[in-house]
């Protein structure tokens, strides 16, 4: 196999691996598309907790929280451990909260920019109104 063919094969393998990671990332992001699931992750960031206590702290029904935990567990974001008769859930990897924090910061900056744009737009409208002779629009 010549050098260009080898480079072509390596590039294909790299792009194929990236596609698989991209697909997995999209699946995780779909899982996180539920505000309740994000709320659950934030609660689990403080440490393992039983389903009943978690449901009570969120003000949600235990069956509803259990369903969300099953989805999060299926995505590999949380793990379950038996503690006597109870099942306690915890984050599978605490770095998921780092990812949530990054997205929250991105959204806060976006909202700030939109607020600045809205403020600039209303300031421009006010300036135009003062520059327009009375009665002329």
Biotite code that builds the C-alpha atoms (Angstrom):
import biotite.structure as struc

atoms = struc.array([
    struc.Atom([0.000, 0.000, 0.000], chain_id="A", res_id=1, res_name="UNK", atom_name="CA", element="C"),
    struc.Atom([1.486, 3.315, -1.078], chain_id="A", res_id=2, res_name="UNK", atom_name="CA", element="C"),
    struc.Atom([1.652, 6.384, 1.165], chain_id="A", res_id=3, res_name="UNK", atom_name="CA", element="C"),
    struc.Atom([-1.367, 8.218, -0.404], chain_id="A", res_id=4, res_name="UNK", atom_name="CA", element="C"),
    struc.Atom([-3.500, 5.073, -0.046], chain_id="A", res_id=5, res_name="UNK", atom_name="CA", element="C"),
    struc.Atom([-2.441, 4.696, 3.593], chain_id="A", res_id=6, res_name="UNK", atom_name="CA", element="C"),
    struc.Atom([-3.283, 8.345, 4.293], chain_id="A", res_id=7, res_name="UNK", atom_name="CA", element="C"),
    struc.Atom([-6.638, 7.843, 2.616], chain_id="A", res_id=8, res_name="UNK", atom_name="CA", element="C"),
    struc.Atom([-7.373, 4.759, 4.749], chain_id="A", res_id=9, res_name="UNK", atom_name="CA", element="C"),
    struc.Atom([-6.307, 6.561, 7.951], chain_id="A", res_id=10, res_name="UNK", atom_name="CA", element="C"),
    struc.Atom([-8.447, 9.575, 7.077], chain_id="A", res_id=11, res_name="UNK", atom_name="CA", element="C"),
    struc.Atom([-11.413, 7.276, 6.471], chain_id="A", res_id=12, res_name="UNK", atom_name="CA", element="C"),
    struc.Atom([-10.883, 5.487, 9.792], chain_id="A", res_id=13, res_name="UNK", atom_name="CA", element="C"),
    struc.Atom([-10.568, 8.839, 11.621], chain_id="A", res_id=14, res_name="UNK", atom_name="CA", element="C"),
    struc.Atom([-13.727, 10.230, 10.015], chain_id="A", res_id=15, res_name="UNK", atom_name="CA", element="C"),
    struc.Atom([-15.577, 6.985, 10.710], chain_id="A", res_id=16, res_name="UNK", atom_name="CA", element="C"),
    struc.Atom([-14.570, 7.121, 14.391], chain_id="A", res_id=17, res_name="UNK", atom_name="CA", element="C"),
    struc.Atom([-15.556, 10.759, 14.597], chain_id="A", res_id=18, res_name="UNK", atom_name="CA", element="C"),
    struc.Atom([-18.932, 9.953, 13.079], chain_id="A", res_id=19, res_name="UNK", atom_name="CA", element="C"),
    struc.Atom([-19.527, 7.296, 15.752], chain_id="A", res_id=20, res_name="UNK", atom_name="CA", element="C"),
    struc.Atom([-18.565, 9.732, 18.523], chain_id="A", res_id=21, res_name="UNK", atom_name="CA", element="C"),
    struc.Atom([-20.776, 12.397, 16.954], chain_id="A", res_id=22, res_name="UNK", atom_name="CA", element="C"),
    struc.Atom([-23.672, 9.947, 16.856], chain_id="A", res_id=23, res_name="UNK", atom_name="CA", element="C"),
    struc.Atom([-23.112, 9.010, 20.511], chain_id="A", res_id=24, res_name="UNK", atom_name="CA", element="C"),
    struc.Atom([-22.925, 12.692, 21.444], chain_id="A", res_id=25, res_name="UNK", atom_name="CA", element="C"),
    struc.Atom([-26.209, 13.339, 19.664], chain_id="A", res_id=26, res_name="UNK", atom_name="CA", element="C"),
    struc.Atom([-27.828, 10.453, 21.560], chain_id="A", res_id=27, res_name="UNK", atom_name="CA", element="C"),
    struc.Atom([-26.629, 11.858, 24.905], chain_id="A", res_id=28, res_name="UNK", atom_name="CA", element="C"),
    struc.Atom([-27.881, 15.324, 23.968], chain_id="A", res_id=29, res_name="UNK", atom_name="CA", element="C"),
    struc.Atom([-31.277, 13.834, 23.080], chain_id="A", res_id=30, res_name="UNK", atom_name="CA", element="C"),
    struc.Atom([-31.348, 12.253, 26.522], chain_id="A", res_id=31, res_name="UNK", atom_name="CA", element="C"),
    struc.Atom([-30.573, 15.644, 28.059], chain_id="A", res_id=32, res_name="UNK", atom_name="CA", element="C"),
    struc.Atom([-33.354, 17.344, 26.095], chain_id="A", res_id=33, res_name="UNK", atom_name="CA", element="C"),
    struc.Atom([-35.652, 16.921, 29.090], chain_id="A", res_id=34, res_name="UNK", atom_name="CA", element="C"),
    struc.Atom([-35.487, 19.692, 31.714], chain_id="A", res_id=35, res_name="UNK", atom_name="CA", element="C"),
    struc.Atom([-36.481, 17.126, 34.370], chain_id="A", res_id=36, res_name="UNK", atom_name="CA", element="C"),
    struc.Atom([-33.477, 14.939, 33.485], chain_id="A", res_id=37, res_name="UNK", atom_name="CA", element="C"),
    struc.Atom([-31.120, 17.895, 33.768], chain_id="A", res_id=38, res_name="UNK", atom_name="CA", element="C"),
    struc.Atom([-32.717, 18.696, 37.119], chain_id="A", res_id=39, res_name="UNK", atom_name="CA", element="C"),
    struc.Atom([-32.106, 15.090, 38.200], chain_id="A", res_id=40, res_name="UNK", atom_name="CA", element="C"),
    struc.Atom([-28.452, 15.298, 37.165], chain_id="A", res_id=41, res_name="UNK", atom_name="CA", element="C"),
    struc.Atom([-28.015, 18.478, 39.204], chain_id="A", res_id=42, res_name="UNK", atom_name="CA", element="C"),
    struc.Atom([-29.546, 16.747, 42.221], chain_id="A", res_id=43, res_name="UNK", atom_name="CA", element="C"),
    struc.Atom([-27.267, 13.724, 41.773], chain_id="A", res_id=44, res_name="UNK", atom_name="CA", element="C"),
    struc.Atom([-24.230, 16.002, 41.557], chain_id="A", res_id=45, res_name="UNK", atom_name="CA", element="C"),
    struc.Atom([-24.493, 16.423, 45.340], chain_id="A", res_id=46, res_name="UNK", atom_name="CA", element="C"),
    struc.Atom([-24.130, 12.673, 45.844], chain_id="A", res_id=47, res_name="UNK", atom_name="CA", element="C"),
    struc.Atom([-25.990, 9.352, 45.593], chain_id="A", res_id=48, res_name="UNK", atom_name="CA", element="C"),
    struc.Atom([-29.635, 9.394, 46.586], chain_id="A", res_id=49, res_name="UNK", atom_name="CA", element="C"),
    struc.Atom([-32.569, 6.993, 46.755], chain_id="A", res_id=50, res_name="UNK", atom_name="CA", element="C"),
    struc.Atom([-35.340, 7.356, 44.193], chain_id="A", res_id=51, res_name="UNK", atom_name="CA", element="C"),
    struc.Atom([-37.994, 8.252, 46.772], chain_id="A", res_id=52, res_name="UNK", atom_name="CA", element="C"),
    struc.Atom([-35.898, 11.000, 48.362], chain_id="A", res_id=53, res_name="UNK", atom_name="CA", element="C"),
    struc.Atom([-34.919, 12.295, 44.924], chain_id="A", res_id=54, res_name="UNK", atom_name="CA", element="C"),
    struc.Atom([-38.564, 12.426, 43.811], chain_id="A", res_id=55, res_name="UNK", atom_name="CA", element="C"),
    struc.Atom([-39.563, 14.237, 47.007], chain_id="A", res_id=56, res_name="UNK", atom_name="CA", element="C"),
    struc.Atom([-36.750, 16.789, 46.649], chain_id="A", res_id=57, res_name="UNK", atom_name="CA", element="C"),
    struc.Atom([-37.827, 17.493, 43.054], chain_id="A", res_id=58, res_name="UNK", atom_name="CA", element="C"),
    struc.Atom([-41.531, 17.625, 43.862], chain_id="A", res_id=59, res_name="UNK", atom_name="CA", element="C"),
    struc.Atom([-42.210, 14.870, 41.335], chain_id="A", res_id=60, res_name="UNK", atom_name="CA", element="C"),
    struc.Atom([-43.813, 11.449, 41.531], chain_id="A", res_id=61, res_name="UNK", atom_name="CA", element="C"),
    struc.Atom([-41.561, 8.479, 42.168], chain_id="A", res_id=62, res_name="UNK", atom_name="CA", element="C"),
    struc.Atom([-42.726, 6.632, 39.009], chain_id="A", res_id=63, res_name="UNK", atom_name="CA", element="C"),
    struc.Atom([-41.927, 9.709, 36.895], chain_id="A", res_id=64, res_name="UNK", atom_name="CA", element="C"),
    struc.Atom([-38.455, 10.095, 38.395], chain_id="A", res_id=65, res_name="UNK", atom_name="CA", element="C"),
    struc.Atom([-37.861, 6.343, 38.019], chain_id="A", res_id=66, res_name="UNK", atom_name="CA", element="C"),
    struc.Atom([-38.705, 6.567, 34.317], chain_id="A", res_id=67, res_name="UNK", atom_name="CA", element="C"),
    struc.Atom([-36.270, 9.447, 33.823], chain_id="A", res_id=68, res_name="UNK", atom_name="CA", element="C"),
    struc.Atom([-33.578, 7.611, 35.792], chain_id="A", res_id=69, res_name="UNK", atom_name="CA", element="C"),
    struc.Atom([-34.060, 4.559, 33.561], chain_id="A", res_id=70, res_name="UNK", atom_name="CA", element="C"),
    struc.Atom([-33.458, 6.699, 30.481], chain_id="A", res_id=71, res_name="UNK", atom_name="CA", element="C"),
    struc.Atom([-30.399, 8.340, 32.071], chain_id="A", res_id=72, res_name="UNK", atom_name="CA", element="C"),
    struc.Atom([-29.102, 4.929, 33.105], chain_id="A", res_id=73, res_name="UNK", atom_name="CA", element="C"),
    struc.Atom([-29.637, 3.560, 29.601], chain_id="A", res_id=74, res_name="UNK", atom_name="CA", element="C"),
    struc.Atom([-27.550, 6.428, 28.245], chain_id="A", res_id=75, res_name="UNK", atom_name="CA", element="C"),
    struc.Atom([-24.809, 5.653, 30.746], chain_id="A", res_id=76, res_name="UNK", atom_name="CA", element="C"),
    struc.Atom([-25.143, 8.973, 32.572], chain_id="A", res_id=77, res_name="UNK", atom_name="CA", element="C"),
    struc.Atom([-26.184, 7.518, 35.933], chain_id="A", res_id=78, res_name="UNK", atom_name="CA", element="C"),
    struc.Atom([-25.522, 4.283, 37.752], chain_id="A", res_id=79, res_name="UNK", atom_name="CA", element="C"),
    struc.Atom([-27.622, 2.437, 40.301], chain_id="A", res_id=80, res_name="UNK", atom_name="CA", element="C"),
    struc.Atom([-26.353, 0.750, 43.428], chain_id="A", res_id=81, res_name="UNK", atom_name="CA", element="C"),
    struc.Atom([-28.367, -1.296, 45.863], chain_id="A", res_id=82, res_name="UNK", atom_name="CA", element="C"),
    struc.Atom([-28.278, -0.086, 49.468], chain_id="A", res_id=83, res_name="UNK", atom_name="CA", element="C"),
    struc.Atom([-30.304, -2.603, 51.433], chain_id="A", res_id=84, res_name="UNK", atom_name="CA", element="C"),
    struc.Atom([-33.855, -2.444, 50.136], chain_id="A", res_id=85, res_name="UNK", atom_name="CA", element="C"),
    struc.Atom([-33.283, 0.883, 48.409], chain_id="A", res_id=86, res_name="UNK", atom_name="CA", element="C"),
    struc.Atom([-31.639, 1.650, 45.098], chain_id="A", res_id=87, res_name="UNK", atom_name="CA", element="C"),
    struc.Atom([-29.399, 4.692, 45.147], chain_id="A", res_id=88, res_name="UNK", atom_name="CA", element="C"),
    struc.Atom([-28.492, 6.527, 41.971], chain_id="A", res_id=89, res_name="UNK", atom_name="CA", element="C"),
    struc.Atom([-25.324, 8.487, 41.296], chain_id="A", res_id=90, res_name="UNK", atom_name="CA", element="C"),
    struc.Atom([-23.635, 10.177, 38.366], chain_id="A", res_id=91, res_name="UNK", atom_name="CA", element="C"),
    struc.Atom([-21.645, 7.716, 36.274], chain_id="A", res_id=92, res_name="UNK", atom_name="CA", element="C"),
    struc.Atom([-19.108, 10.454, 35.524], chain_id="A", res_id=93, res_name="UNK", atom_name="CA", element="C"),
    struc.Atom([-19.069, 13.787, 37.373], chain_id="A", res_id=94, res_name="UNK", atom_name="CA", element="C"),
    struc.Atom([-17.745, 15.492, 34.232], chain_id="A", res_id=95, res_name="UNK", atom_name="CA", element="C"),
    struc.Atom([-21.280, 15.404, 32.841], chain_id="A", res_id=96, res_name="UNK", atom_name="CA", element="C"),
    struc.Atom([-21.862, 18.366, 35.170], chain_id="A", res_id=97, res_name="UNK", atom_name="CA", element="C"),
    struc.Atom([-18.893, 20.149, 33.605], chain_id="A", res_id=98, res_name="UNK", atom_name="CA", element="C"),
    struc.Atom([-20.580, 19.715, 30.218], chain_id="A", res_id=99, res_name="UNK", atom_name="CA", element="C"),
    struc.Atom([-23.866, 21.028, 31.653], chain_id="A", res_id=100, res_name="UNK", atom_name="CA", element="C"),
    struc.Atom([-22.001, 24.005, 33.132], chain_id="A", res_id=101, res_name="UNK", atom_name="CA", element="C"),
    struc.Atom([-20.373, 24.800, 29.800], chain_id="A", res_id=102, res_name="UNK", atom_name="CA", element="C"),
    struc.Atom([-23.752, 24.753, 28.045], chain_id="A", res_id=103, res_name="UNK", atom_name="CA", element="C"),
    struc.Atom([-25.277, 26.916, 30.768], chain_id="A", res_id=104, res_name="UNK", atom_name="CA", element="C"),
    struc.Atom([-22.466, 29.476, 30.326], chain_id="A", res_id=105, res_name="UNK", atom_name="CA", element="C"),
    struc.Atom([-22.982, 29.459, 26.540], chain_id="A", res_id=106, res_name="UNK", atom_name="CA", element="C"),
    struc.Atom([-26.702, 30.100, 27.024], chain_id="A", res_id=107, res_name="UNK", atom_name="CA", element="C"),
    struc.Atom([-26.115, 32.869, 29.579], chain_id="A", res_id=108, res_name="UNK", atom_name="CA", element="C"),
    struc.Atom([-23.748, 34.643, 27.149], chain_id="A", res_id=109, res_name="UNK", atom_name="CA", element="C"),
    struc.Atom([-26.291, 34.214, 24.348], chain_id="A", res_id=110, res_name="UNK", atom_name="CA", element="C"),
    struc.Atom([-29.059, 35.691, 26.471], chain_id="A", res_id=111, res_name="UNK", atom_name="CA", element="C"),
    struc.Atom([-26.805, 38.591, 27.471], chain_id="A", res_id=112, res_name="UNK", atom_name="CA", element="C"),
    struc.Atom([-26.039, 39.306, 23.792], chain_id="A", res_id=113, res_name="UNK", atom_name="CA", element="C"),
    struc.Atom([-29.728, 39.155, 22.914], chain_id="A", res_id=114, res_name="UNK", atom_name="CA", element="C"),
    struc.Atom([-30.481, 41.517, 25.803], chain_id="A", res_id=115, res_name="UNK", atom_name="CA", element="C"),
    struc.Atom([-27.814, 43.928, 24.580], chain_id="A", res_id=116, res_name="UNK", atom_name="CA", element="C"),
    struc.Atom([-29.204, 43.754, 21.049], chain_id="A", res_id=117, res_name="UNK", atom_name="CA", element="C"),
    struc.Atom([-32.725, 44.392, 22.321], chain_id="A", res_id=118, res_name="UNK", atom_name="CA", element="C"),
    struc.Atom([-31.447, 47.305, 24.402], chain_id="A", res_id=119, res_name="UNK", atom_name="CA", element="C"),
    struc.Atom([-29.547, 48.720, 21.445], chain_id="A", res_id=120, res_name="UNK", atom_name="CA", element="C"),
    struc.Atom([-32.622, 48.311, 19.266], chain_id="A", res_id=121, res_name="UNK", atom_name="CA", element="C"),
    struc.Atom([-34.863, 50.208, 21.671], chain_id="A", res_id=122, res_name="UNK", atom_name="CA", element="C"),
    struc.Atom([-32.174, 52.879, 22.132], chain_id="A", res_id=123, res_name="UNK", atom_name="CA", element="C"),
    struc.Atom([-31.995, 53.289, 18.356], chain_id="A", res_id=124, res_name="UNK", atom_name="CA", element="C"),
    struc.Atom([-35.779, 53.538, 18.143], chain_id="A", res_id=125, res_name="UNK", atom_name="CA", element="C"),
    struc.Atom([-35.790, 56.167, 20.899], chain_id="A", res_id=126, res_name="UNK", atom_name="CA", element="C"),
    struc.Atom([-33.079, 58.136, 19.101], chain_id="A", res_id=127, res_name="UNK", atom_name="CA", element="C"),
    struc.Atom([-34.985, 57.983, 15.838], chain_id="A", res_id=128, res_name="UNK", atom_name="CA", element="C"),
    struc.Atom([-38.161, 59.171, 17.556], chain_id="A", res_id=129, res_name="UNK", atom_name="CA", element="C"),
    struc.Atom([-36.373, 62.196, 18.985], chain_id="A", res_id=130, res_name="UNK", atom_name="CA", element="C"),
    struc.Atom([-34.808, 62.997, 15.612], chain_id="A", res_id=131, res_name="UNK", atom_name="CA", element="C"),
    struc.Atom([-38.121, 62.729, 13.752], chain_id="A", res_id=132, res_name="UNK", atom_name="CA", element="C"),
    struc.Atom([-40.002, 66.043, 13.598], chain_id="A", res_id=133, res_name="UNK", atom_name="CA", element="C"),
    struc.Atom([-43.220, 65.961, 15.598], chain_id="A", res_id=134, res_name="UNK", atom_name="CA", element="C"),
    struc.Atom([-46.119, 64.578, 13.671], chain_id="A", res_id=135, res_name="UNK", atom_name="CA", element="C"),
    struc.Atom([-43.935, 63.103, 10.885], chain_id="A", res_id=136, res_name="UNK", atom_name="CA", element="C"),
    struc.Atom([-43.400, 59.340, 10.716], chain_id="A", res_id=137, res_name="UNK", atom_name="CA", element="C"),
])
